């Protein structure tokens, strides 16, 4: 109850202070000459946001880059070590394995998520409205919970009990019913099976997001273009791939990039399911372990910088693609 009151108090104070700041800035601008006020008004209203972004995003990023070239001692002092932290990471076999895991996430998670979301969107749009609502609500429901909560649910599905005991986990219950032995699924690193199971959780969580956006895009396709295809004798597959897909492709690409970024920085699922053990470690999880568990600031920040360098080009492409799409519309 105390935590709830503190949270409510923080929200109230935060909103009140924000309103007061904008009210005060607006009053100050009104006292300026009209031309000056007209020029400054947009900057006055976006100024606090820019400061917050600079304080909580840009400055920590620059600080991370700086610390990635340092070695921190027990007393908190730092020593310049140049590229030693990066050399140490790339010389570690476990780090190379992590890069491979991230590559597997990037290769599979976005493609399967968007494909599944697109499939459900297309099929759901062809049923009656009431059934459509039920299907879409069911698929979207996992999106409303956090990665850690989802991982807790799936841990029960993968739960293991020794032979002779009742299998609580769904997978082992089915497997033993078929005559197999109970498996510790999250420890099976052969052919990256445990990582593939983690990717399944990610797909389960994000397919609803892809479905909602792609469903809206499909519904926005002009009916006259579909009717023209039918008149010309096109079947359902031809209408979908030759008429619908070209028109919704910008949205498909936007959703793919968004899911791709999420897969690149995946952390919560790995932390809650395996803690990065059994060959499932990824870059974000390695940062957590190095910084919070081992206290190795330099290698931790070097890991963050590598992750940022991988994500930033994708984000730049996403922004350019969005601007190009807006310009065409």
N, C-alpha and C positions, 0 to 999 in steps of 0.2 A: 504493500500500500504506500509505503514511504517513497519507493522508487517511482511509483506512478505519479505521486504528487510532485516530486522533483522534475519529472519529465514534463508534466503539465505546466509547471511554473516556468521551465526553460522555454517551452513553446510560447507561452504568453509574453514573457519578457522579450524574446527574440522578435516576435511579430510587432510588439509595441515599439521597440527601439528602431526597427526597420521603418515603420510608418512615420515615426518622429523624424528620422534622418531625411526621408524623402520630403516630408512636409517642410522642414527647415530649409532644405536646399531649394525647394520650389519658391519659398518666400524670398530667399536671397536673390534668386534669378529675377524675380518680379521687380526688384529695386533697380535693376540694371537697365540701360537704354534698350529700346525695343529690338534694334538690329543685333546688338550684342546678346540679348537674351535668346533671340531666335537661333543664333549660332550655338550657344552654350547649352540650351535645354536638353538636346539628345545626349550630350556627354555627361550632363549632371545626373541623368537617370540611369545611364549605363555605367557611370564611374564606379559606384560601390560594387557592382557585379564584377567589373574588371579587376578591382582591387582584391576581391575575394578569390577570384580565379588565380590571380598572381600570387596571392599569399598561400593558398592551399594546394595549388597544382604546379605552377611554373617554378616557384622558389624551391619546393621539395625536389622537383625533378633535377634542377641545377645542382642542388646539394647532393643528390644521389650520384650524379656524374662526378662531382668533385671527390666524394668519398670512395668511389670505385678505384681511384688511383692512390688511395691511402691505406695505411695499416693502423688500426686503432689499438692502443695499449690499454692495459687494465685501468690505468688512472684517467682514461678518457682522452689522452693526448694522441695526436695523429702524426704519422710519418709518411712522407712521400715515397711510394714504391713503384711508380710508373705503371707499366703494363703487367706487373707481376701477378696481380689478382686474375687478370684475364688469361695469362699463360697457365696459371694454376688450374683454372676451370677447364680450359680446352685440353690440358694434359691429363685430366681425370677421366677414366673410363666411365665412371658413373654419370658424369656430366654429358658425355657423348650419348649415353643411353637416354638421358633426359631429353636431349634434343630430338632423338628418334621418337620418343613418346609424344613430344609436342607435335612433331611432323605427322604422326599417326592421327592425333586429334584433329589437326588442321585438314588432313586429307579426307577423313571420313565424316566427322561430326557435322560440318556445315552442309556437305553434299546430301547426306542421308536426311538431315533435319528438314532442309528446304524441299527435297523431293517428296518426303512423307507429308509435309504440310501442304504442298501443292496438290498431291493426290487426294488428300482428305477434302481440301477446299473444292476441288472440281467435282468429286463425287457427292459431297454434301449439298452443293448448289443444285443438284439434279433431283433431290427428293422434296417431299412436301415441307412447307415452312416449319411446322411444329417439330417434325423429326429432325430437320436441319438444325434447329435451335438446340435440341437435346444432344445431337452428335457433336456440335461445335463446343457446347458448354463442357461436355465430358472431356474432349481433347484439350481444351484450354485450361481446365481446372488445375493441372500440375503447375502451370505457369504462376499461379498465385502463391506458391510456397517457395521458401528459400532453398538454395542448394544443400545446405546442411540438413534442413528438415527432410528434404527428399532423400538424401543419403541415409538418414536414420530409418526411413521407411524401407528403403531397399536393402539395408543391412539385415532386416528381418527376413526378407525374401532369400538372401544368401546365407542365412544362419546355418551353422553346422553343429551337429551333435554326434558323439561317437556311436559306432554301430551298436545296436541293441537298445538304444534310447529313441524316444519319439522325436521325429524330425519336425521342428517348428518351421524351418525355412521352406518356402514353396518349392524352390529348385531341388533341394535334397529330398523333399517328400515325393516329388514326381520321379526323381532319378532312382530312389530306392524302391519305389513301387514298380518300376520297370525292371528291377533286378540288379541295379548298379549299387556301388558302395557310396556312402555319403562323402561328399567332396568339400574341401575348404576352397571354395570357388575363387575367393579374392587372393589366394596364394598361388594360383596356377599361372605362372608367367610364361609357360610354353606357348609359342605362337601369339604371345601378347593377349591371351584369353582374358586375364583380369582387367587389362586396360580396355579391351573391347566391351566388357561388361560395364565399365565406368562410362564409356561413350554412350552406351544404351541409356543410362540414366540421364545424361545430358540431352539426348534426343527426346526422351520422354518429357523432359521439362520444357524444351524449346519448340517442339513441333506445333504446339498451340499458338505460339507467337507467330510463326511462319504461316500457319493456316489462316489466321484472322486477317492478316495483311494481304495475303494472296487471294483470299476469298473476296475481299473488297475490290481488289484489282480486276478480278474476273467479272464481277458484277458490273463494273464500270465499262466493260467492253461494249461498244455500241451494238444494239440489236440488229441494225440494218446490215452490218458487216457479216454477222452470223447468218442472217437470212439470205444474203447474197451467196454465201458459200453453199447453203442448202439448195438454193435454186440451181447452182452450177453442178450439183450432184455430189458434193463432198460428204464423206461419211463422218462419224463422230471424231475419229482419230485425226483425220485431215483437218477438220474444223479446229480442233484443239491445238495441234502442232503448227498449222500454217496460218491460222487466223488469230486465235486467242494468244498463243505464246509470244508472237512478235509484238503484240500490243501491251502485254504485261511484263515484258522482259526487263524494262528498267526497274520495276518493283521487285522482280525476282532477284536481280543483281543486288539491289539495296538490302534486301533481307539476307541474302547470302553473305554479304560483307559484314553485316551486323552480327550474325551468328558466328562468322569466322573470327571476329575480334574476341567474342566471348569464349570461343574454343582456345584461342591462343593464350589467353590469360586465365585459363581454368585453374581453380584452386580449391574451392569449398568442397566439391565432391571428392577429390583426391584426399584432402585432409580428413574428412569424416569417415571415408570408407577404408582407407589403407594407411593413411599418414605418410604416404610416399614410399612405403615398404613394398617388398616383393616385386621390384622392377616396375613400379607404376609412377615413380617420381616425375614431376614436371618442373618447369622453371619457377613458376610462382610458389610452388610448394618448397622448392629448394631455397628460395629467398627466405621463406618463413623459418625453415630449419636453421639456416646459417645465421640469421640475425637474432631470432628470439630464443632458439634452443642452444646454439653453440657460441653465440656472441661474436661471430666472425663478420664484422661490419664490412670490411673490404670486399671479400668474395660475395657477400649478400648484395651489396650495391652494384657490383659488376654483373651479377645475375639480372638485377632489375634493369640495368642499362641495356643489356642484350635483348631483354624482352621488349623494352621500349623501342629499340631500333628495329625490331621485327614488326611491331604494331603500327608505328608512326607512318610508314609508307602506305599501309592499308587504309589508315584513317584519311590521309591526304587524298588517296584515290577516291574514297567514299565521298569526301566533300566536293571534289571536282565533278564526280558523277552526278551528285545531287544538284549542283549548280547548272550543269549541262542539261539535266532533265527539266529543271525549272525554266531554263531559257527556251527550250523547245516547246514547252507548254504555253 
